[in-house]
Structure formats: C-alpha cells, structure tokens
Amino acid sequence: MTPITIGTIGNFQTYNFTLNPEFANSQTALITADQIILGTNSENTSSKNDIKSDVFVTGIHSGKVLPAGTEFILMQGSIDGEGQGHTTKDVKQIQQGISLLYDVETKVDKDNGRVTAVILEGHNPEKPDPEKPDPEKPEPEKPGPVVNPQLKSLLVGNLSGLMLLTRQADNIADNTFSVITEQNRHKGLVPFIQASGHTSRYKTGSHIDADGVLVTAGLIYQADQLTAAGFFEYGTADYDSYNAFPKAASVRGNGDNRYYGAGLYGQYDLTNNIYMDASFRGGRLRTNYSTADIRNAATGEAAQYTLNGNYLSAHFGAGYKLDLNDANQLNTSLKYLWTQTDSHNLMIAGDPIHFDGLKSNRIRFNAENQYKFSQSWLLLAGMGLEYEFDAKASGTTYNHFDIDAPSVRGFTTLGTLGIRYQPTMNDRISVDFKGNAYLGKREGGNLSVKLQYAF
C-alpha cells in the first residue's frame, strides 16, 4: 500500500496490511495519524465487553527478498485504546508475490506510538561458506523463507510441452517407416503425410491430461535398402494439470502447447532382416499456462505465462524383423530417443521465475507383432520397456530458491493394441486405431486414430 497521512483513524476491529519491500527498515510509516484509536469505546460499541483491535499482515509485494529481522512501521501516531498483534508461526505464513512464504509478527507499542511488523524468518543474502568460516561473522545464516509449494504447477505446465514433443518423437521413431512403406509402393521419390490424434495422462507426482494432434508431411525416397525422408511437422495439444499439496491449497492449471519444425529420417536395411534407423528434428515450441489458484498475495494478480523457444530432437535405433509365418511378422527394436528445449526467464504475477531447459533421454526396447487375419484387417500387438533418464522440469524463483520439480524419470512398461483397416475398394487408404498403456513413471495411456493415404 502507498503511505498516507491522516488526522484520526479508528473504529476498526481488524487492520489488514500488505507490505512493500521499498519501506523495509525505513522511518516511513504506511499510515501516519495524529490519533490512532484502537479497540472498543463508548462511540463504536454497545457491548459491555472490551474488544481489542487486531493487526494482521495479509501479503507482501513482489520485490527484494526480506532478511529476518526486517521491520516495517505500519502505523505511527498517538495511540488510544487497546490493540493486539499476531504471529504467523502457528497459523498461516505470509506470501510475498506468488513465490515466498514468511513468518511475520505484528506488534502494538503504545508507549512509542507505533504499530510494527517484523519478519521472523527471512533471507540472509550473505550466506557464509561452510568451508571458509569468517571469524568476524560467527553467526550462522538466519532461516530463510519457504518457497510456495504451489509453484510446482508452473513447472508442470512447462513439462507438458516436452511431453508433446516426446509423443511426436515416438511417432517418428515407431511409425514413420511403416507409413512410408505403405504410401510409397513404387519406390523412388514421392510425398507422404500422416496425422494422428491422441489423449494422454502423465503422472508426475501430480498429473497432466492432454488431448492433441500430430501431423507430419514431406518427401520420401526409397531404394532397395535405403529409405530417406525430409519432412515438416506440426503438433498441438490442450492440457489440464492437477496438483495437490499437504500444506497448501490444490492448484488446477490449464493451457496449450504448439510446435512446428522440420526434420530428416532415414532407415537402412542390412542383411538377415536387420535394420538401422535415425531421425533429427528441430523447430519452435510455444507453451501457454494459466491458473486462478495462484495469485499475488498483495495485488491479486493470477499466474499465467507464455513460453516461446527452440527444440531439438533425435533418435537412433536398430531392429530385427522376423516372419513367423505368412500371417505374422514380429518387429523388435532397441532405440535411444533424445529431446531438448530452451530455458526461460519470466516475470509471472510480479515475481521472477526461471525455467531450466528440459531434456528427455530415453532408451526403449519394443516388440510388435502384425497379424493379418483378412484382406482388409490387420491386428497390431506389442510390449515394450522404457527408461527415462531425465524429463525433470526444474526452476527457481528470485534467482536463488529452488521450486519443487515434477519429473517422469524412471522405468515405464508399454503395451500396445490396435487394428488397421484398409478397404478393398480403395487400398490407398488405411486407418489405424491404436491404444497405448503405460505403467511406471509415465503412467496412464493414450488413444490414437491415424489416417494414411498412399500416393
């Protein structure tokens, strides 16, 4: 609040203040009055009981981090009546902006005509080096503020963009060759296109629900053993995120992700049904996030952001195809998949938030069988095991304080079941209906519908 000067203030049972770091340890009072009347008196109550005025701090404006012992003068002037201060140690900590939580105590000092607020636990910017203690400063660092646990939801929003990119990485690594083979029946150089829709849930200590579309289109060249493609890609997803906390209100966020880029794909068939494949992609990723559940404690502004940055992705793999009989073909593969996004620095609802760049490093073993049980229908069934080494969305606030980071690092078991329909009247068209289930660090699943057309 802005400092004001008045003649008399009184007849309030409760005084609520927001603190501005600009007035920390200054002689500037938020309210300067000739007379401050606290508590009950004959003019403001008919009650026979005396009631003291309560003084609270309800929020702290964004700005510099406050050391323990920082004092603010809330009111100064001649004080009449009775008032009482409060400490937040056993109740609810006071929030600075959207990020930091402090213990604060308010005091009423009638003798000196002051009502003050003191930061009980703040931040010591001169943190001593434990390896090189300073004999002239033997005191240990004072307790710092606590990071608002709700900020984890901001990082979950960033993670949703990486998850969309990894779904396209799976699409390129697992489906591109089969699409190319079916669409390019006469070898040589021809165009190709594939599109799919998906719905997914990701467990990250919270969860993300996302619905999206992936589109890939380009030119392919096939010879006897070599398949190569250059392509453009586009993807979009709308998502909702959910976070629950033991000592804070739950947060529901929502937003959307968009990416566009270009890439190269290649596969080379060796002898004895062994093959090697690889891809490289790059482009731009945009992530939007908003929530009504995280607000600046002093201004009421809700948290929202837009991230725009670059992404890179690649995969390398090898596989083996085995014809079990005329109707069944088993395809086994081992692949490494890598995806990376940019870091970002933003002001969100008044507070500085840093998003670390995201990385996904995965190794996946997969086995899928294709069973052709009629001229138009093909059954797809597979199992796989994946290990994610990274996929941790970390970040900081106020350039110092770590935010609890969501992650999908660890093992995930994959299961696939689907069918492919290719009408006999127009064998250039095929439609895939496929469901994927995940159990482990990436839990949940997705459903996809893929339309393919052979040129």
C-alpha positions in Angstrom: 0.0 0.0 0.0 1.1 3.6 -0.5 1.9 5.6 2.7 -0.8 8.1 3.7 -1.1 10.8 6.3 -4.5 11.5 8.1 -5.8 13.2 11.2 -7.6 10.4 13.1 -8.1 6.7 12.3 -10.2 4.4 14.5 -13.4 2.3 14.8 -11.8 -0.7 13.1 -11.8 -4.1 14.8 -9.3 -5.5 12.2 -6.4 -3.8 10.5 -5.0 -5.7 7.4 -1.8 -4.5 5.8 0.3 -5.5 2.8 4.0 -4.8 3.0 6.1 -3.1 0.3 9.8 -4.1 0.4 10.7 -0.5 -0.5 9.8 0.6 3.0 11.8 -2.1 4.8 13.7 -0.8 7.8 12.8 2.8 6.9 11.2 5.5 9.1 8.3 5.8 6.6 5.0 4.6 8.1 2.2 3.2 6.0 -0.2 5.3 8.0 0.8 8.4 9.8 -2.0 9.8 12.0 -2.4 12.4 14.7 -4.5 10.0 16.6 -5.0 6.2 16.4 -8.0 4.8 18.2 -7.8 1.1 18.8 -10.4 -1.3 20.4 -13.8 -0.6 21.7 -15.0 2.7 23.1 -18.3 4.3 24.0 -18.8 5.6 20.5 -18.2 2.4 18.5 -19.9 -0.4 20.5 -22.8 -1.1 22.8 -21.1 -4.2 24.1 -20.1 -4.5 27.8 -17.0 -6.4 26.8 -13.8 -4.7 25.8 -12.6 -5.9 22.4 -9.0 -5.2 21.2 -8.3 -4.3 17.6 -6.4 -7.0 15.7 -3.5 -6.1 13.4 -2.5 -8.5 10.6 -0.2 -8.7 7.6 -2.0 -10.3 4.7 0.6 -10.2 1.9 4.0 -8.8 0.8 4.5 -7.1 -2.6 7.0 -8.6 -5.1 10.5 -7.1 -4.8 13.7 -7.8 -2.8 13.8 -10.8 -0.6 13.5 -9.8 3.1 16.1 -10.8 5.7 14.9 -12.0 9.2 14.6 -9.0 11.5 13.3 -6.6 8.8 10.9 -4.2 10.3 8.0 -2.2 8.8 6.2 0.7 10.5 2.5 0.1 9.9 1.1 3.0 11.8 2.5 5.8 13.9 0.9 8.5 16.0 -0.7 8.9 19.4 -2.4 5.6 20.3 -5.5 5.3 22.4 -7.3 2.2 23.3 -6.1 -1.4 23.1 -4.8 -3.4 20.1 -3.0 -6.7 19.7 -0.5 -8.0 17.2 -0.2 -11.6 16.0 2.4 -14.0 14.8 2.0 -16.3 11.9 4.3 -19.0 13.2 1.5 -21.3 14.3 -1.1 -20.2 11.8 -0.5 -19.2 8.1 2.7 -17.9 6.7 2.5 -14.6 4.7 3.2 -14.8 1.0 5.4 -12.5 -1.0 4.1 -12.2 -4.5 3.3 -15.7 -5.6 6.6 -17.3 -4.5 7.9 -16.9 -0.9 6.3 -17.6 2.5 7.5 -15.8 5.6 6.7 -15.9 9.3 5.7 -12.4 10.4 4.8 -10.8 13.7 2.8 -7.6 14.3 3.3 -5.5 17.5 1.4 -2.6 19.1 3.7 -0.3 21.0 1.5 2.3 22.7 4.4 3.9 24.6 6.3 4.8 21.4 3.2 5.4 19.3 4.0 2.7 16.8 2.3 -0.4 15.2 5.0 -2.5 13.5 5.5 -5.8 11.6 8.7 -7.8 11.9 9.9 -10.6 9.5 10.7 -13.5 11.8 12.2 -15.8 9.2 13.7 -14.2 6.1 16.7 -14.5 3.9 20.4 -13.7 4.6 21.9 -12.6 1.3 25.4 -13.0 2.7 25.4 -16.8 3.1 28.7 -17.9 4.7 30.9 -20.5 3.0 30.9 -23.6 5.3 34.4 -24.4 4.1 35.7 -20.9 4.9 34.1 -19.6 8.1 34.6 -16.0 8.8 35.7 -15.5 12.4 34.3 -11.9 12.3 30.9 -13.3 11.4 30.4 -16.4 13.5 26.6 -16.3 13.4 25.0 -19.0 11.2 22.7 -18.0 8.4 19.2 -17.0 9.6 16.3 -19.2 8.5 15.1 -18.3 5.0 11.6 -18.0 3.6 9.9 -21.1 2.3 9.1 -21.5 -1.4 5.4 -21.6 -2.0 4.8 -25.3 -2.9 2.1 -24.3 -5.4 4.8 -23.0 -7.8 5.3 -26.6 -8.8 2.3 -26.2 -11.0 4.1 -23.6 -13.1 6.8 -26.2 -13.9 4.2 -28.9 -14.7 2.9 -26.5 -17.4 6.4 -26.4 -18.9 6.8 -30.1 -18.7 3.6 -30.6 -20.7 5.3 -29.1 -23.8 8.2 -31.6 -23.5 5.7 -34.4 -23.3 4.0 -33.3 -26.5 7.4 -33.3 -28.3 8.2 -36.8 -27.0 4.9 -38.1 -28.3 6.0 -36.9 -31.8 9.4 -38.4 -31.2 7.7 -41.8 -30.6 5.6 -41.2 -33.7 8.6 -40.6 -35.9 10.7 -43.5 -34.4 7.9 -46.1 -34.4 5.5 -45.3 -37.2 7.3 -43.3 -40.0 8.8 -46.3 -41.8 5.6 -48.3 -41.9 3.8 -45.2 -43.2 6.4 -44.6 -45.9 6.4 -48.2 -46.9 2.6 -48.3 -47.4 2.4 -45.0 -49.1 5.4 -45.3 -51.5 4.6 -48.6 -53.3 6.6 -47.9 -56.4 9.9 -46.7 -54.8 11.5 -43.5 -56.0 10.6 -40.0 -54.8 7.0 -39.3 -53.6 5.2 -37.2 -51.0 3.9 -38.7 -47.8 1.6 -37.5 -44.9 0.5 -38.9 -41.6 -1.8 -37.4 -39.0 -2.9 -38.8 -35.6 -5.0 -37.7 -32.6 -4.2 -38.7 -29.0 -5.4 -38.3 -25.5 -2.8 -38.9 -22.7 -2.3 -38.7 -18.9 1.1 -38.2 -17.3 1.7 -38.9 -13.7 4.4 -36.5 -12.3 3.6 -36.5 -8.6 0.5 -34.7 -9.9 -0.9 -35.4 -13.3 -1.4 -33.8 -16.7 -4.3 -34.6 -19.0 -3.7 -33.7 -22.6 -5.5 -34.1 -25.9 -3.6 -33.3 -29.1 -3.0 -33.8 -32.8 0.3 -34.6 -34.6 0.8 -34.0 -38.3 3.9 -35.0 -40.4 4.3 -34.4 -44.2 7.2 -34.5 -46.6 9.0 -36.2 -49.4 10.4 -39.7 -49.2 12.9 -41.6 -51.3 13.1 -45.4 -51.3 15.7 -47.7 -53.0 16.2 -51.4 -52.3 17.8 -51.0 -48.9 17.7 -47.2 -48.2 14.7 -45.2 -47.1 15.1 -41.4 -46.6 12.7 -38.6 -45.9 12.6 -34.9 -45.3 9.5 -33.6 -43.6 7.7 -30.8 -41.8 5.9 -31.4 -38.6 3.2 -29.7 -36.6 1.6 -30.6 -33.3 -0.9 -29.1 -30.9 -2.4 -30.2 -27.5 -4.7 -28.7 -24.9 -3.9 -29.8 -21.3 -5.1 -29.6 -17.8 -2.8 -30.1 -14.8 -3.7 -31.0 -11.3 -1.5 -30.6 -8.2 -2.4 -31.3 -4.5 -0.2 -30.3 -1.5 -0.3 -31.4 2.1 0.0 -27.8 3.5 -1.3 -25.7 0.7 -4.4 -25.4 -1.4 -4.6 -27.5 -4.6 -3.9 -26.0 -7.9 -5.5 -26.6 -11.3 -3.8 -25.2 -14.3 -4.6 -25.3 -18.0 -3.1 -24.2 -21.3 -2.0 -25.4 -24.7 1.2 -26.4 -26.5 2.1 -25.8 -30.1 5.2 -26.8 -32.1 6.3 -26.6 -35.7 9.5 -27.7 -37.3 11.3 -29.8 -39.8 13.4 -33.0 -39.8 15.1 -35.8 -41.6 14.5 -39.5 -41.3 16.5 -42.5 -42.6 16.4 -46.3 -42.4 18.9 -48.7 -43.9 18.2 -52.4 -44.3 21.1 -54.7 -43.6 21.2 -58.4 -44.4 19.2 -61.0 -42.5 16.3 -58.7 -41.8 18.3 -56.3 -39.6 17.8 -52.6 -40.0 19.1 -49.3 -38.5 17.2 -46.0 -38.4 17.6 -42.5 -37.2 15.9 -39.1 -37.2 16.8 -35.5 -36.4 14.2 -32.7 -35.8 14.2 -29.1 -34.8 11.8 -26.2 -34.5 9.8 -23.9 -32.3 7.7 -24.7 -29.2 5.1 -22.5 -27.5 3.5 -23.3 -24.2 0.7 -21.3 -22.6 -0.3 -21.7 -18.9 -2.8 -20.1 -16.6 -4.4 -20.7 -13.3 -6.8 -18.9 -10.9 -5.4 -20.7 -7.9 -2.0 -19.0 -7.7 -2.3 -15.3 -7.0 0.0 -12.5 -6.0 -0.9 -12.0 -2.3 -0.6 -8.3 -2.4 -2.1 -7.4 -5.8 -4.4 -10.4 -6.5 -2.9 -10.9 -10.0 -3.3 -14.5 -11.2 -0.3 -16.5 -12.5 -0.1 -17.0 -16.3 2.7 -17.2 -18.8 3.7 -17.9 -22.4 7.0 -19.7 -23.3 8.4 -19.4 -26.8 11.6 -21.2 -27.6 13.5 -23.7 -29.7 13.5 -27.5 -29.5 15.8 -30.2 -30.9 15.1 -33.9 -31.0 16.8 -37.1 -32.4 16.6 -40.8 -32.2 18.9 -43.7 -33.2 17.9 -47.3 -33.3 18.4 -50.8 -34.6 15.8 -53.6 -35.1 15.1 -57.1 -36.4 12.1 -58.3 -38.4 11.1 -61.9 -38.2 8.5 -63.5 -40.4 6.9 -66.1 -38.1 4.6 -67.3 -40.9 2.6 -66.0 -43.8 0.3 -64.0 -41.5 2.6 -62.9 -38.6 5.6 -60.6 -38.6 7.5 -59.8 -35.4 9.4 -56.5 -35.3 11.8 -56.0 -32.4 13.9 -52.8 -31.8 16.1 -51.0 -29.4 16.1 -47.2 -29.7 17.5 -44.1 -28.0 15.4 -41.0 -28.1 16.6 -37.5 -27.1 14.6 -34.2 -26.9 15.7 -30.8 -25.6 14.0 -27.4 -25.1 15.2 -23.9 -24.2 15.4 -22.3 -20.8 13.3 -19.2 -20.0 13.3 -16.2 -17.6 10.0 -14.6 -17.0 8.1 -12.2 -14.6 5.0 -14.0 -13.5 2.4 -12.1 -11.5 5.3 -9.8 -10.4 7.8 -12.4 -9.4 11.0 -13.5 -11.3 10.7 -17.2 -12.3 13.4 -19.1 -14.1 12.6 -22.3 -16.1 15.5 -24.6 -16.7 15.8 -26.1 -20.2 14.2 -29.5 -20.4 15.7 -32.7 -21.6 14.4 -36.2 -22.3 16.8 -39.1 -22.7 15.1 -42.4 -23.2 16.1 -46.0 -24.1 13.3 -48.2 -25.2 13.1 -51.9 -26.2 10.0 -52.7 -28.2 8.5 -55.8 -29.8 5.4 -55.6 -32.0 3.6 -58.3 -33.9 1.5 -57.7 -37.0 -1.2 -60.4 -37.7 -3.0 -60.2 -41.0 -6.3 -62.1 -40.4 -8.1 -60.9 -43.5 -7.5 -58.9 -46.7 -8.7 -55.7 -45.0 -7.8 -56.1 -41.4 -4.5 -56.3 -39.5 -4.1 -56.8 -35.8 -1.2 -54.9 -34.0 0.0 -56.0 -30.6 3.2 -55.1 -28.8 5.1 -54.8 -25.5 8.0 -52.6 -24.5 10.2 -51.4 -21.7 11.4 -47.8 -21.5 13.8 -45.9 -19.1 13.7 -42.1 -18.9 16.9 -40.7 -17.6 15.8 -37.0 -17.3 12.4 -35.3 -18.0 12.7 -33.3 -14.9 11.2 -29.8 -15.0 13.3 -27.7 -12.6 13.3 -24.0 -11.9 14.0 -21.2 -9.4 12.3 -18.1 -8.1 14.1 -14.9 -7.1 17.3 -16.3 -8.7 18.0 -18.4 -5.6 15.2 -20.6 -4.3 14.5 -24.0 -5.9 11.0 -24.9 -6.9 9.8 -28.5 -6.3 10.4 -30.1 -9.6 8.0 -32.6 -11.3 9.5 -35.5 -13.1 8.7 -38.6 -15.1 12.2 -40.1 -14.7 12.4 -43.9 -14.3 11.1 -47.1 -15.8 7.9 -47.4 -17.8 6.3 -50.5 -19.2 4.5 -50.1 -22.5 1.7 -52.1 -24.0 0.2 -51.6 -27.5 -3.0 -53.0 -29.0 -4.6 -51.8 -32.2 -6.1 -52.6 -35.6 -5.5 -51.4 -39.1 -8.3 -51.2 -41.7 -7.7 -51.0 -45.4 -10.8 -51.1 -47.5 -10.6 -53.4 -50.5 -12.4 -50.8 -52.8 -9.6 -48.2 -52.2 -6.4 -49.8 -50.9 -4.6 -46.4 -50.9 -6.4 -45.5 -47.7 -5.8 -47.1 -44.3 -6.9 -46.2 -40.8 -5.1 -47.2 -37.6 -6.9 -47.4 -34.3 -4.3 -47.9 -31.6 -4.2 -47.8 -27.8 -1.1 -47.5 -25.7 -0.9 -48.1 -22.0 1.9 -47.0 -19.7 2.7 -48.3 -16.2 5.6 -46.9 -14.2 7.0 -43.4 -14.0 4.9 -42.4 -17.1 1.6 -43.8 -16.1 -1.7 -43.7 -18.0 -2.0 -44.1 -21.7 -3.2 -42.6 -25.0 -5.5 -43.4 -27.8 -4.7 -42.5 -31.4 -6.5 -42.6 -34.7 -4.3 -42.4 -37.7 -5.4 -41.8 -41.3 -2.9 -42.7 -44.1 -3.1 -42.2 -47.8 -0.8 -43.8 -50.3 0.2 -41.6 -53.3 
